[in-house]
């Protein structure tokens, strides 16, 4: 339990530290899910190795925590209107609000945030069953979440950079 407490505190510190560092370097606050997940996993691996604990076992638990936080985070995105989908025949409508692309104000937008929340919840639930049966979870999480995120990126409508026809998240998922 004490190792998970240390990992939780270090993971939260990594999340906030990366956010502050990004803002200091770029001048804007940016929360990029994959950047934070990678940073938390790397720091977790380092901390557990320094503590002499089994790294992969704690990474299994950490990804389940990350997936849970992301599932709830995407519900927040759904309510805030960030990370939204493309115009669609059904979905969420957002009014004119600060920071929201005025082209989409009032349009129905595919609920990409809700789809990703459901993806994360499913991956985490499957991962919990795997952990309870003694199976490793890290590869499961990375492959299943990555494949789902790759597909969901095609439905995203918020402004994001693309190279070679794919978004940064799709390249990371690959």
Buried (B, 14 or more C-beta within 10 A) or exposed (E): EEBBEBBBEBBEEBBEEBBEEBEEEEEEEEBBBBBBBEBBBEBBBEBBEEBEBEBEBBBBBBBBBBBBBBBEBBBEBBEBBBBBBBEBEEBBEBEEEEEBBEEBEEBBBBBBBBBBBBBBBBBBBBBBEBBEEEEBBBEBBBEBBBEBBBEBBEBBBBEEEEEEEBBBBBBBBE
